[in-house]
Amino acid sequence: MMSSGDGIAKAVTLVEAARYLLSSAESRGLTVAVAESLTGGEVSSVLVSVPGASAVVVGGVVAYATRIKSQVLGVDERRLERTGPVDGEVAKQMASGVAELMGADLGLATTGVAGPASVDNHRAGTVHVAVASPWGVVSRELHLEGDRAQVREGATTAVLALAVALLDAAEE
């Protein structure tokens, strides 16, 4: 069981990751946009909780319905028909699509199954995160444990960490 202190510690960690990402992006003159499915706006919320986020964050799309992924973010409809939305390539296309749509340098994306039940033969906790950048697009597949809230929080943490790692690697 999680105590309220654990929840506060996790929130602080998420905000610290968001703060670091935003600071790193701002120092490079980069902007960020977010495309979210299973996180439903959580990534955007964590980012904009940081004072000064408006210097970097340009916007976001909650593409919860599969059709929004194609209609708004430009994800290949044939891909969605073939694989469904829980797919690494779909996450990459979401990240690239939101960056293009919003005119941002970095696009962050989350898609997957938060649970509690499996969807399309993907067990709860199957998550794909992706980041599109001027240096390319990277993605990660995760198999997270926990309840729906924990999976969503894990996906949020993972996409922020992936973006930070990408920016850190670009600096080297």
LONUDO-667330 format. One record per residue (C-alpha): chain; x, y, z. Coordinates in nm, 2 decimals, always signed. Layout:
node chain A, px X, py Y, pz Z
...
! end
This chain:
node chain A, px +0.00, py +0.00, pz +0.00
node chain A, px +0.13, py +0.35, pz -0.09
node chain A, px +0.13, py +0.61, pz +0.18
node chain A, px +0.05, py +0.97, pz +0.11
node chain A, px +0.42, py +1.04, pz +0.15
node chain A, px +0.51, py +0.80, pz -0.13
node chain A, px +0.26, py +0.98, pz -0.36
node chain A, px +0.42, py +1.32, pz -0.27
node chain A, px +0.77, py +1.18, pz -0.34
node chain A, px +0.66, py +1.05, pz -0.68
node chain A, px +0.49, py +1.38, pz -0.77
node chain A, px +0.81, py +1.56, pz -0.68
node chain A, px +1.02, py +1.33, pz -0.89
node chain A, px +0.79, py +1.38, pz -1.19
node chain A, px +0.80, py +1.75, pz -1.15
node chain A, px +1.18, py +1.74, pz -1.11
node chain A, px +1.20, py +1.54, pz -1.44
node chain A, px +0.97, py +1.79, pz -1.61
node chain A, px +1.17, py +2.08, pz -1.47
node chain A, px +1.50, py +1.93, pz -1.60
node chain A, px +1.35, py +1.86, pz -1.94
node chain A, px +1.21, py +2.21, pz -1.98
node chain A, px +1.53, py +2.37, pz -1.86
node chain A, px +1.74, py +2.16, pz -2.10
node chain A, px +1.51, py +2.23, pz -2.39
node chain A, px +1.50, py +2.60, pz -2.31
node chain A, px +1.87, py +2.63, pz -2.29
node chain A, px +1.89, py +2.48, pz -2.65
node chain A, px +1.61, py +2.70, pz -2.78
node chain A, px +1.38, py +2.40, pz -2.83
node chain A, px +1.00, py +2.38, pz -2.80
node chain A, px +0.80, py +2.08, pz -2.69
node chain A, px +0.46, py +1.93, pz -2.79
node chain A, px +0.29, py +1.63, pz -2.65
node chain A, px +0.06, py +1.36, pz -2.79
node chain A, px -0.10, py +1.14, pz -2.53
node chain A, px -0.33, py +0.84, pz -2.54
node chain A, px -0.32, py +0.63, pz -2.22
node chain A, px -0.18, py +0.92, pz -2.01
node chain A, px -0.48, py +1.13, pz -2.10
node chain A, px -0.31, py +1.47, pz -2.05
node chain A, px -0.09, py +1.37, pz -1.75
node chain A, px +0.24, py +1.44, pz -1.93
node chain A, px +0.11, py +1.79, pz -2.04
node chain A, px -0.01, py +1.85, pz -1.69
node chain A, px +0.32, py +1.77, pz -1.53
node chain A, px +0.51, py +1.98, pz -1.78
node chain A, px +0.29, py +2.29, pz -1.73
node chain A, px +0.30, py +2.25, pz -1.35
node chain A, px +0.66, py +2.39, pz -1.38
node chain A, px +0.67, py +2.77, pz -1.36
node chain A, px +0.79, py +2.91, pz -1.69
node chain A, px +0.68, py +2.61, pz -1.89
node chain A, px +0.52, py +2.84, pz -2.15
node chain A, px +0.86, py +2.93, pz -2.28
node chain A, px +0.90, py +2.57, pz -2.40
node chain A, px +0.56, py +2.39, pz -2.42
node chain A, px +0.35, py +2.48, pz -2.72
node chain A, px +0.06, py +2.24, pz -2.68
node chain A, px -0.07, py +1.89, pz -2.67
node chain A, px -0.32, py +1.65, pz -2.81
node chain A, px -0.51, py +1.39, pz -2.61
node chain A, px -0.56, py +1.13, pz -2.88
node chain A, px -0.75, py +0.87, pz -2.68
node chain A, px -0.96, py +0.74, pz -2.96
node chain A, px -0.77, py +0.55, pz -3.23
node chain A, px -0.93, py +0.76, pz -3.51
node chain A, px -0.79, py +1.08, pz -3.36
node chain A, px -0.44, py +0.94, pz -3.39
node chain A, px -0.48, py +0.92, pz -3.77
node chain A, px -0.72, py +1.22, pz -3.82
node chain A, px -0.53, py +1.47, pz -3.61
node chain A, px -0.18, py +1.33, pz -3.57
node chain A, px -0.13, py +1.18, pz -3.91
node chain A, px -0.07, py +0.82, pz -3.79
node chain A, px -0.09, py +0.58, pz -4.08
node chain A, px -0.44, py +0.44, pz -4.09
node chain A, px -0.32, py +0.11, pz -4.24
node chain A, px -0.07, py +0.07, pz -3.96
node chain A, px -0.35, py +0.13, pz -3.70
node chain A, px -0.57, py -0.13, pz -3.88
node chain A, px -0.29, py -0.38, pz -3.88
node chain A, px -0.13, py -0.33, pz -3.53
node chain A, px -0.38, py -0.13, pz -3.34
node chain A, px -0.27, py +0.17, pz -3.13
node chain A, px -0.05, py -0.02, pz -2.89
node chain A, px +0.26, py -0.02, pz -3.11
node chain A, px +0.61, py +0.14, pz -3.12
node chain A, px +0.57, py +0.27, pz -3.47
node chain A, px +0.24, py +0.43, pz -3.38
node chain A, px +0.41, py +0.60, pz -3.09
node chain A, px +0.68, py +0.73, pz -3.32
node chain A, px +0.43, py +0.86, pz -3.57
node chain A, px +0.23, py +1.02, pz -3.29
node chain A, px +0.55, py +1.20, pz -3.16
node chain A, px +0.64, py +1.32, pz -3.51
node chain A, px +0.28, py +1.41, pz -3.59
node chain A, px +0.24, py +1.63, pz -3.28
node chain A, px +0.57, py +1.80, pz -3.34
node chain A, px +0.47, py +1.88, pz -3.70
node chain A, px +0.11, py +1.98, pz -3.60
node chain A, px +0.23, py +2.22, pz -3.33
node chain A, px +0.55, py +2.34, pz -3.50
node chain A, px +0.76, py +2.21, pz -3.21
node chain A, px +1.11, py +2.08, pz -3.21
node chain A, px +1.04, py +1.79, pz -2.98
node chain A, px +0.73, py +1.57, pz -2.99
node chain A, px +0.66, py +1.34, pz -2.69
node chain A, px +0.41, py +1.05, pz -2.73
node chain A, px +0.25, py +0.78, pz -2.51
node chain A, px +0.02, py +0.49, pz -2.61
node chain A, px -0.06, py +0.16, pz -2.45
node chain A, px -0.29, py -0.02, pz -2.22
node chain A, px -0.34, py +0.13, pz -1.87
node chain A, px -0.57, py -0.15, pz -1.76
node chain A, px -0.72, py -0.31, pz -1.57
node chain A, px -0.80, py -0.54, pz -1.86
node chain A, px -0.60, py -0.65, pz -2.16
node chain A, px -0.68, py -0.48, pz -2.50
node chain A, px -0.62, py -0.64, pz -2.84
node chain A, px -0.40, py -0.91, pz -2.70
node chain A, px -0.19, py -0.66, pz -2.51
node chain A, px -0.18, py -0.71, pz -2.14
node chain A, px -0.24, py -0.41, pz -1.91
node chain A, px +0.09, py -0.23, pz -1.85
node chain A, px +0.21, py -0.26, pz -2.21
node chain A, px +0.32, py +0.09, pz -2.30
node chain A, px +0.51, py +0.26, pz -2.59
node chain A, px +0.66, py +0.60, pz -2.55
node chain A, px +0.84, py +0.80, pz -2.82
node chain A, px +1.02, py +1.13, pz -2.87
node chain A, px +1.07, py +1.30, pz -3.20
node chain A, px +1.35, py +1.55, pz -3.23
node chain A, px +1.58, py +1.71, pz -3.49
node chain A, px +1.82, py +1.42, pz -3.43
node chain A, px +1.56, py +1.15, pz -3.51
node chain A, px +1.28, py +0.96, pz -3.34
node chain A, px +1.33, py +0.71, pz -3.05
node chain A, px +1.09, py +0.49, pz -2.88
node chain A, px +1.08, py +0.24, pz -2.59
node chain A, px +0.84, py -0.05, pz -2.51
node chain A, px +0.76, py -0.09, pz -2.15
node chain A, px +0.58, py -0.36, pz -1.95
node chain A, px +0.47, py -0.18, pz -1.63
node chain A, px +0.33, py -0.34, pz -1.32
node chain A, px +0.06, py -0.19, pz -1.10
node chain A, px -0.29, py -0.06, pz -1.12
node chain A, px -0.42, py +0.19, pz -1.38
node chain A, px -0.28, py +0.50, pz -1.20
node chain A, px +0.06, py +0.34, pz -1.16
node chain A, px +0.08, py +0.24, pz -1.53
node chain A, px -0.01, py +0.59, pz -1.64
node chain A, px +0.24, py +0.75, pz -1.40
node chain A, px +0.51, py +0.50, pz -1.52
node chain A, px +0.44, py +0.60, pz -1.88
node chain A, px +0.46, py +0.97, pz -1.79
node chain A, px +0.79, py +0.92, pz -1.61
node chain A, px +0.92, py +0.71, pz -1.90
node chain A, px +0.85, py +0.96, pz -2.18
node chain A, px +1.00, py +1.24, pz -1.98
node chain A, px +1.31, py +1.03, pz -1.91
node chain A, px +1.34, py +0.94, pz -2.27
node chain A, px +1.32, py +1.30, pz -2.38
node chain A, px +1.59, py +1.40, pz -2.12
node chain A, px +1.81, py +1.11, pz -2.24
node chain A, px +1.77, py +1.22, pz -2.60
node chain A, px +1.87, py +1.58, pz -2.52
node chain A, px +2.16, py +1.46, pz -2.30
node chain A, px +2.29, py +1.24, pz -2.58
node chain A, px +2.25, py +1.52, pz -2.84
node chain A, px +2.48, py +1.73, pz -2.62
node chain A, px +2.77, py +1.48, pz -2.63
! end
